[in-house]
Amino acid sequence: MKTSLNEVMTIEKHLEGTMTGPELVAFKTKMEMNSALQTNVSMQSRLISLLRIYHRKKVKYQLEQVHLHLLKTDFRNSIQSIFNP
């Protein structure tokens, strides 16, 4: 079953915890009655988790690249020359 953009946005709102009151009750009731919606919520939750892991790895890689650049002799020497005239 294809998930509509509106449904994706509603699921995201639910997963972020920004639904309140009647909207939250209606969504939970709909989810209890609709196994396809339960599956979509589960898949979207997993997708968000995977994206977070990917983002962390990407940021870690970028930080490692900066660290390696900072350790290069040329850069270190130029910084030391600023503080040790």
Steps between C-alpha positions, in 0.01 A plus 500: 500500500632842406516746786376851422701807588230606746522165675878520516476847654238382750713199598802726537304733725398200711856368522633844596246516782343824378146363474272593786143461615234380260745472211716256698201295616363481145837393361552230763147369441556496123831322552339231720243431229733514201786250478640669188530826695675311782745362246558845350562651844746223580683538168518878529632473854770261381584727208543798734731291721710399200523859381622608844767229496607603149516866601711421807742297290521778243571764765757271665676455167503875438644564847769240439592675175529834679709337771735349243532837328585667830770245570682567174841655556443804278188604682655440843807699407295794375298508824815472711659787308207721594546433871878470500630795296 
